Amino acid sequence: KLIRTMLHELQNSVITAVLLVVIIMLFVLGGRASLFIGIAIPASFLAGILGLVWTWQVGRRTVGALAAVIATVIVAFSLIGLRYAAEVKPYATDAATAIGLVGVAVWVAAGAHDVRRWAALGFAGTVAVVCSLPSVFVLAACGMALGADAWANGPRVRRIAAAAGVAWLAMFGVLWIVAIGPASGGAYLREYWAPVMLDPRAGDFVARVV
């Protein structure tokens, strides 16, 4: 009962905070910006909660309940995780998306003969590329881990798995052409990220690598 009461109060607080922010932004920045912020704030918070839930579920399936509890506690008290859940930034959904994709991959591996699971992985990966740019690396790892299973379960599974990979690459290509490529060439981003890029000419190149 106490937990339900706390969750109810937390829900009311989040809703109230979002409404206040949207109203203020509506007067300051206009409708489009206020709508974006109104969606981004609860999405960041939800991603933090989902990250905990999926860490527990994936850990329990792969390494056992005790290790899953330890991993979930570590994630719950991670300063980076708390920062991700509290900031309205593009990387707010990265951790939850990565853990979610690993969970789907584990689910597919448990029933690699099921075409519907491969199709679900293809759909989830396509959506993940839109929600989180680093998900392409997670998808690449999932593809390599599941490649042997796809090959061993017949031509139909192989076709679905290949179609999923093509869909992931196509979505990433569209995002690169439309948004990522033009943004990465901007002077502001180049100057902002210059101190941490792996430039061999930099005097602190070794420190950056470490």
N, C-alpha and C positions, 0 to 999 in steps of 0.2 A: 504493500500500500504506500509506504514511504517513497519507494522508487517511482511508482506511478505518479505520485504527487509532484516529485521533483522534475520528472520528465514533462509533465503538464505545465508546470511553471516555466521550465526552459523553453518549451514550445511557444508559450505566450510571449515570453521576453523576445525571442527571435522574431516573431511576427510583428510585434510592436516596433522593434528596432528597424526592421526592413521598411515598414510603412512610413516611419518618421524620416528615414533617409530618402526614400522615394519622393516624399512630399517636398523635402528641402531641395533635392536635386531638380525636381520639376520646376521650381521657381528660379533656380540658379542657372541650370544648364539646358533645360528644355525636356521634351517628352522622350526622345530617343535615348539620351544619356541616362535619364532616370529609370527607364525601363531596363536598360542593360545592367545598371547597378542593382536594381531590385531583383534581377535574376541571379547575378553573380554572387551576391552576399549569401543567400541560402544555399547556392550550389557549392560554394567553398566549404561551408559548414557541413553540408550533407556529405561531401567527399571525405572529410575527416572522419565522420562516423562510419561511412561505408568501408573506409580503409581498415578500421578496427575490426569490423564484422568479418570482412573477407580475409584478413590476416588470421583470425581464429579458424575460420572454415578451411582455408587452404592448409594451414599448419596442421590441423587435426587429421586431414586426409593424407598428408604426406609424411609427417614426422611424429605424429602422436599427440595426445591431448596435453601432456605436461609441457612439451616443447612449444606447443601452440599457445598455451597460457603465457609462458615466458615471453614469446615473441610479441603477443598482443600487448602485454604490459610494457615492453620496451617501446613499441610503437606509440602507445598511449601517452607515455611520458617523454617522447622524443621532442626536443625543442624545434627541430626542423618540421616535424609533423604538425605541431601546434601552430607554427608560423604559417604553414601551408593552409591550414584550416581557417586562419584568422585574416588572411590577406586576399583581397580581390585582385589576383594576378593570374596570368595564363597558366602558371604551373600549379595552381591550387588543386587541380584534379589529377596531377601526374601520378602521385603515389597510389591513390585509389584505383586509377585506371590500370596501372601496372599489376597490382595485386589481383584485380578482377580478371585480367587476361590470363594470368598464371592459373587462376582458379578454373577458368573455362578450359584451358589446355589440359589440366589434370582431369577434368570431367570427360573430355574427349578421349584421353588416353585410357580411361577406365572402360570405355565402350567404343573402341576405335572402329568396330565394324558398322556402327550406326551412322548412316549418311546424314541424318538430321543433326547430329552433334557437330559434324564437320561444317555443315551449312550455318549452324549457330555460331561457330567459331569465326567463320568468314564474315558474318554480319556484325558480330561483336567487334572484330578487328577493324572493320571499315568505320564503324562509329567511333572507336577508340582513336583512330588516326585524326579524326576531326576534333575530339575532345582534348587530346594530349599529343603534342608533337613527339616526345621521346618514346611513345608507344611503338613507333616503327622498329626500334631496337628490341623491345620486348617481343614483338611479333616475329622478328627475325629469329630470335632464340626459340620461340615456340615452334616455328616452322622447322628448324633444324632438329629439335627434340622429337617432333612428331613425324618427321619425314619417313622414317623406317616403318612406322605404323601405317601410314597412308599407302605406302608401296605394297605392304604385305596384305592389305585387305581388299584387293581387287581393283579393276579399272574404274568402277563407278566412284569409289572413294578417292581414287587418285585424281579423277576429273574434278570432283568437288574441291579437293584440297588445292589443286592447281588454280581453279577459278577463284578461290579465296585469296591466294597469293596475288593473282592479277588484280583483284579488286582493291587490295591493300595498296599495291604500287600505284594503281590508277588514281586512287583518292589522294595519296601523298603527292603524286605528280600535279594534280589539279591545284592542291593547296600551295604547292611550291610556285607554280606559274602565277596564280592569282594573288597570293599574299606573302608567302615566306620569302621567295626570291627578291621581289621588289623591296621588302622591308629590310632584308639582310644587307642590301646594298646602300642603305641610307647612311649618311655621315654620322648621325646621332648614335645609332647602334654600333657602328664601327668604333667610334670613340669611347662609348660606354664599356664595350667588352674588350677593348685593346689590352688592358692590364692583365687579363687572365687568359688570353689566347696563346696557344702553343707556337709562338713565333721563335724559330731558332736564332734569330738575330737579337732577341731580347737579352739584356744582361743577366736577368734572373730566370733564364729559361729552365734551368735545373729545378729551381724552387717551384716553378709553375707545374712542371711535370709531377713532382712529388705531391 
